[in-house]
Amino acid sequence: MSHKWNYQSPTSEQNEASQALTDELGISPILARLLVQRGIESAEEAKKFFRPQLHDLHDPFLMKDMDVAVERLNRAMGRKERIMIYGDYDVDGTTAVALVYKFIQQFYSNIDYYIPDRYNEGYGVSVQGIDYAAETGVSLIIVLDCGIKAVDEIAYSCEKGIDFIICDHHVPDNVLPPAVAILNAKREDNTYPYTHLSGCGVGFKFMQAFAKSNGIDFHHLTPLLDLVAVSIASDIVPIMGENRILAYHGLKQLNSNPSIGLKAIIDICGLSEKEITMSDIVFKIGPRINASGRIQNGKEAVDLLTEKDFSLALEKSNLINQYNETRKDLDKSMTEEANKIVDHLEGLENRRSIVLFNEDWHKGVIGIVASRLTEIYYRPAVVLTRTDNLATGSARSVSGFDVYKAIEHCRDLLESFGGHTYAAGLSMKVENVEQFTQRFEEFVSKHILPEQRSAVIDIDAEIDFKDITPRFYADLKKFNPFGPENHKPIFCTHHVYDYGTSKVVGRDQEHIKLELVDNKSNNVMNGIAFGQSSQARYIKTKRSFDICYSIEENTHKHGEIQLMIEDIKPTE
């Protein structure tokens, strides 16, 4: 796919602000400009950004209903009521359940956890789950990462005499469920200063408030931050504000003293000898936790995340690793099938969205296939399969387009739906699929912007190789952890040349290992361009070309800086 490069020169105001930061902090003007792009314009804000402090976390009691939720939990423990921790089967849900269960279990034993079965119960709060709670004598359910739309189910639980505390971060409907307390910063009557917490993040704030109300010191919560970091990375929530503090300290915990369950996953991923980043969570740790709910049952992921014996944790980790291998095979075959269907769609070039329905597809993998389709065709995609008499599926979006709103526009055709800007789940009667496809396409066509319809690389700064010094890279590393709203900076350098030693590498000769020079310095920069071997012939002509890239440390040669080449274009 050919990418458009998008670079906007800084305004005079931005230049002024970045110059002030350069003078005050003694950092490169290029990095000062990156801070300004992120809304950081004072030395004080920069210090908080570079060194996030746990004492800057918001008071959890600022969240609507937090006092009610804590009071109800304290009452349940005082009366020795049976408590159930209930959560979604994805990474955010299972880490949230593990976190709340592990913390409460230190002080209270009459507690259980429950993850609904993706295939028998579907997403969210189920009648089956409530019936199980009633049978086992539960009188309080704490639900995490779902529940905000479970109006009928929670009304049913009230009839059974079971109270609910909802900890969710998905967009609520106008009618809220009849729960005792609803902790969700996306409520219309929200009073909390930060609205982008993950589901596990909301669970953490609940435990922070519970600890505060019972005089439990904050340091007892610190070991749980590794779970919060895993949820933040996997659920693709913004990594600024409070999430940045939680992710920063969560990564610290993950690298220094991870919980036994996460340590076992780290070992199985081959990450035990390296410093774990958000990207390692997204591509290695998260998919393995997710595979449990996709292929078998998400409860197995919680069993692993709460395990106290390392040898048992390794056994469980091996099992979910096998699920992940199965998931990869399914993902590959289903993506190939999906691509064949898309190739035969009439008028594909005029369509702004893709909706596919196949009765035989595996429900656990359709979200991944939807993601693949958005990457390949750069259109919002919905992938559906049949579950009993319903077409159920997942939607994924392209950068900048709100797929949740597009689905909400078709709500009269749906049995249920939920999610956020870039990812959503939905179900409908099979006979509604055709009409949904049409209505969804109409909405997308009307609202998607031209720049959202093609692959764009946003370039943060144009620099020369002489700018990339060891000091520059050391300061750049302080921008970690990276993620939405604080993405890894992409740089562009014009007029670069092959030093004469670049070569094609990889099992199928699909990558290029580069050694480059530019015309402003004698620095020879090493780089790797994955999947771009088609550019090798041009590079070898000795003509100049432009590159855009991120900067990383070469994991094989400690201390050596390497360019991760995103795209290559002949110099115009």
N, C-alpha and C positions, 0 to 999 in steps of 0.2 A: 504493500500500500504506500502510495506517495503521500507524504505529510506536508501540510502547510506550516510554515514557520511564522510564529506570531511574536514580534518583538515591538514593544512600545517604549520609545525613548522616555527617560524620566522628565517630569515637568520641572520648571525652575524652582517651584516650592519644594519638590522632592529632593532636588539637588542641594538646596539650602539646608534642609533638615538632615540629609545624609552627611553633609560637610560638618555640621555641628556635632553629629555623633562621632565622626572620624576624629575630630579634635578632642572631644571629651574622652572617648574610649581607646583611642590610639589603634583603631583597627583600619583595615583596608577600606577605601571609599566604596569599593564594589560591594563589600559585605555590609557596610553601613546602609547602602541603598537597598539591599535585601531586607534589612530590618524595617526600613521605612515602608517598603511594599507590604509588610506584614502589620502595618499600623503601629509600629514601635518608633516613637519619635523623641523619647527622652532617655538620658543615661540610666535613670532609675528603672524605667520600663525594660530597657535592654538587660540590666542586671537581673531582673526578675525572670526574663525570658531565658537567659543563659544559665541561671542557677535557680531553677524552680524550688520553692520551699514548701514543705508540708504545712507549715503554720499559716500559709496564705490560702489554704482551702477554705471555702465558705462554711459558715455555721450551718450544719444540716437542718437546724430548726427553722431556717428561713423558708424551707420548702413547705408548701401548703399541705396540711394534714399530718406532718411529721410528728407533732406532739400527740395526736390521736393514735397514730400507729405505734409509737413507743409505749404509750400508756396501755394499749390493748395487749402488746407483747409482754410487758411487765406483769399485767394482770393474769395472763395465761400461765406464765411461769410461776407466779405466786400461788395460783390455784392448782398447779400440777396438771394443767390441761394437755392433751396430746396435740402437738403442732406438726403440720406438714409443710415442707418447703417444696414448691411446685414450679417447674420452669420449662421453657421451650427446649427443643432438642438440638438447637444449633450451638455454636461456640459461646455466644453471648449468654444464652440461657443456661447452659451446663456449668459455665464458670460462675455465673451468678448463684446458682443453687449450691454449688460446692462452697463458695465463699460464705454465704449466710449460714449454711448447715455447719461448716467447720467452726465458725465463730460462736454460734449459740451453743454448740455441743460442748464447748469448754466449760459451760456453766450450767448446763441443763441436759438431761438424758431422754426425756419423753418426747422424742423428735424423730421424724422420718422424712425422706424426700421421695419425690415422684416426678418422672419425666414421661409425658404422654407418648404413645407409640405413633410414629409418623403415618403408619399404614392403617392401623385399626382405629385410631382416634383423631388423627389430623392435627393441625396446628392449634395451639392455645388451650384454654380451659375446656375440658371435656366432661360430659355427664358421667362417663365411665370413671374418670378420675375422682369426681365428687362422690360417686357411689362407693368407691374403694375407701375414700377418706371416712365416710359415714360408717362403713363396716368395721374399720379399724379404730373407731372411737375418737377420730380427730374433731376438734371443735374450732380450730383456727388454721387457716391456710394462708401462707405468705406466697404470693405468686410473683415470679420474676420474669421480665422480658416478654411478657404477654399479659392478657387479661383486660386491657383497656376497652376492648370491644365486646367482652363476654357478658353482655347485659342479661340475657336469658339464663345462661348457665349459673351466674352468680345469684340470680333471683331463685333459681332451683336450690342452690346450696343454702340460702336463707331458710327455705322451707324445711331443710334437713337440720337446721340449727347450727350451721357451720358459718363462721365469720370469715371474711376475706380481707387481707391487706394487699393491695396491688402496688407493685414496684415496676413501672413500665416506662418506656421512652418513645413508644410509637404514637402517631397522631391520633388523638381521641375523636370520637364522633360527638355530635351535640348532646346525646343522651349518655350519661356516665353510668356504669354498673352500680348496683346498690351495695357497694363494699363499705366496710367500716372506715377505711382510709384509702385514699388514692394518691400515691406518690408518683407524680409525673409532671416534669417541668414544661411539658407541651400543653398542659391544661389552659383553657382560656383565662381562668382566674389565677394563673400562676403567680407566685410571689418570689420564686427562686432566681438568683441573678444569672445562672448559667443553664442554657436549655439543651445542650448537646451531649449530656451524659449517655453512656451505653447503659444497657439493662443491668449489667453487673455493677456499673458505676452507681446506679440508683440504689442497688442492694448494699453497696459499700457505704453510701451516705446514711442509709437506714441503720446499719451496724455502728457507724460513727455516732449517730444520735443516741442509740441504745447504750453504747459504752459511756457516753457523756452523762446520760441520766442516771447511770448506776456507779459513777465514780471510777470507771475502768480507764486506766491510762491509755493514751493514744498509741503508745508503742506496741500494745497488744494487737493492734490492727495492721501494723506495718507488714508482717509476714504474708498478709492476704493480697498485697498490692501486685504480686506477680500475676494473679488471676485477673485483676482489673486491667493490667497492661495487655494481656492476651485478648481480652474482650474488646478493648479499644482498637487494637490493630485489626482484629478479625471482622469487627462490625463496621469498619470504615467510617467512624465518626470523626469530626474535626479534632486536630491535635493542637489546639490553642486553649487559652484560658485554663479552667480547672482540669480538663482532660490532659493538658500538657504536664501539669504537676503530677497527676496520677500515673501517666505513662512513663514519665522520667524516673520516678521513684519505683515504679513497678518493674521497669527494665533493670534497674539497679539490683532489686531483690532477685529477679530472674537470673541475673548473672552471678550474684554473690552467694545466695542461699535459697534456691528455689524449693518449693514444696516437693515432697517425695514423688507425687504423681507427675508433676511437671518435669522433675529431674529425669524420670524414666523416659518421658517423651523426648526430652533433649538428647538423651543417650541414643535412643532409637533413630533420631534424625541425623546423628553424626555431628551434633552441634556442641558437644561437651568441651571441646578444646578452643572454641572461638567465642568472641564477644557477640552475644545475641542482639540482633537489631529488630526493629518493627517489621522489616521486610522478611526476616527469618520466621517471625510469627505468622505473617500473612501467607507465606509460601510453604512452610514446613510444619510448624506446630499446629496452627489453626486447622488445616485440612485434615490432619489425623484425628483431632478431637471431633470435628464435624462428621468424619466418616462413620463413626459409631452410630449416630442418629440417621445417617443416610442409608446405611447398609443393614444395620441390626437394630439396636435400640439406644437412644441417647443416655439411658440410665447407666450403661456401661462406662460412658465417659465420666459421669459423676463418681461412679465406683472407683475409677482410676484416680481422679483428682482429689478424692478424700482418703485414699489409701495411706496407711501409716507404715506398712512393711515394704521395704524397697524391693525385695525379691519378688513379692506378689505384684508390686507395681510394674516391674519389668515384664512379668508374664502378661499382665493386662495390656501393657503398652505394645507388646508384640502382636497381640490379637487385634488391636485397633489399627496397627500398621498393616496387617493383612487386609482389613476392611478397606484401608486406603488404597491398596494395590487393586482390589476389586473395583473400587470406585473409579480409579484411573482408567481401567479397561472399559468400564461402562461409559464413562465420559467420552473416551476416544471413539467408540463405535457409534454412540448416539449423535455425537457432533458430526461424524461423517454422514450418517443418515440424514441429519438435519440439513447439512450443506447440499446434499443431492436434491432434497425437496425444494430448498430455496432456489437452486439453479433452474428449476422447472416452473417457478412461480411466474405467472403472466405479468408483464409490465413491471418487473422488479425495479427497473431504473427510475420509475415514477413513484414508487412506494416510499413512504417516509418511515414505515414501521414494518416489523415482521411478527406475525402470529402463526404459530405452528401447533397442530393438535395430532397426536399419535397415541392411540389407545394402549399400545404395547410398551411405551417408554417407561423406564424405571423412575418412580416418583422421587426417589432420593437424589437423583442427579440432574433433574430438569433445570434447577436454578443455575448450575454450572454451565449447562448447555446454552441457556439464555445469555449468560455472560459471554460465552465464546462467540455467539452470534452478533452481539453488540460490538465486540472487538473486530470481527471479520468484516461486517457489513456497515458498521457505524450507523446503526439505527436502533431505536428502542425495540426490545424484543420480548415477546411473551411466549413461553413454551408450556404446553398443556398435555396432560395425560388423563386417562380415565381412572377414577376411583369410585367403585360402585356405580351409581347412576350420574355421577358428576364429572365434569371436566375440571380438574384442579391443576394449578400451575404456579409458575414464578415469572416475574417480570424483572428485567434489568434495563438500565438506561445509559445513555451517552452523557458525557460531561455537560452540565448546565441545564439538562432537560428534566423536569419533574414528572417522573412516570406515575407517581402516586396520584397526582391530579388527573392524569389521563385516564387512569382506571376508575377514579372516583366519578368522573364524567359519565361512565357506563354503569354506575352502581345499580340502576334499576334492572339490569340484566344479570346481576350477580347474586349468589347466595351469601358470599362473605368475601371480605378483602381486608388487607391491612399492610402497613409497611411505612417506608419513607421515600425521600426524593429519588434515590437511585435503585432501590430494590423493594419489591412488594410481592405478596402472595395473594391468590384469588381463587375462587371456585364458582362455577355456574352450571346450569343444566346443559347437557350436551347439545340440545337443540338450539341453545343461544350462542354457540361458538361462532357461527357464521355472521350473525348480526353484531356480536361483540367485535369481531375482526374488522368489520366495516366501520363501526362507530369509533373504535380505537384509532384506526387509520385516519379518519376524518379529523379527530381532535389533534393528533400528532401533526398532521399536515398543516393545520391552521396555526399551531402554536410553536412549532420547532423553528429556530432561527437558522439562517443559511450557514453560519459558522459552526452550528452544532451538528451539521450533517456531514462533516468531513473530519478526518483525523488531523488535529492541530497540535503542534508542539509549541507550548508557551515558553519563550526564552526569557530568562530573568535578567541576563546581562551579557553584553558583548565584551569579551576580554582577549588579551594576548597571552601567549605562553609565559612571557616574562612575569605576568601577574601571579602565576601559580607557584608560590614559594612555600617552603615548609610551614612558615608562620601563617600564611593565608589558609593552608589546609587545616592547621591546628585550630584556627578560629572558626573555620567553616564547620568543623566537627561539633562545635558547641551548639549549632542549630538543631542537632538531634534532640529528641526523636522526630522523625519525619512522618508525614501523613497528610490527610486533607487539611487545607488552609495553612499548612506549613510543609509543602511538598519539597522534595529534594531539589535544590536549585539546578536549573538547566542553563548551561553557558554555551555561547557560540563564539567560535574563532574563525575569521575569514582568512583566505589565502594561505592554506596550509599545504605542505608537500610531503610526499613519501620520502623518508630518509634513505630509501633504497633497500630496506630490510624487511618491509611489511610482507606478510605471507598469509595464504589461506590455510585455515586449520579446522579441526573437528572431524568426527567420524565420517561425515558425509561431505567434508570440505565446504561447510556452510557458513563458517565464521571467518573474520579477518583479524589477525593479530597485527597491530599497527605500530610503527615507529615513525613519528611525525616531527616536522619542524615547521615553524612559521617564518615570515620574513622580517620579524621584529626582534628576534633573539637567537641565541645559539642553543637554547634548551631543546633536547630531544625528548619528546613525550611519548610514553607507552600508552597504547589504547587497545580496546577490544570492541569489535563491532559484531554483535551476535546476529546471525541470520542475514548478513548483508554481503555475502561473497560475490553477488552479482556486480558489486561496485569495484571489485579488485582490478579488473582490466583497465578501467579509467585511472585508478590510483597509480598504476604502474606506467602510465604515459608521461609521468613527470610534470603533468600540468597541475595547476593549483585547484583546490577545492575548499568548500566550507564545511565545517562540522558543528553539530550541536551535541552536547554531552553532559553527563554529571561526573563528579570527581570522587574517586574512592581510593581506599588503600588496597594494594594488591595483596590478597590473602595468602598468596604463595611466597611473596617476598616482603617480609615485614619492613615497614617504613617506606616502601616505594609507592609513589602515587601513580594511579592509573586512570585513564579516561574511559568511561563507559559510553561508547558512541551511540547516540540515539538515531542519528540520521546523517547522511553524507550527500552533498550536492555539488556539482561542478560550479566553480566561481563564475558568476555572470559577468 
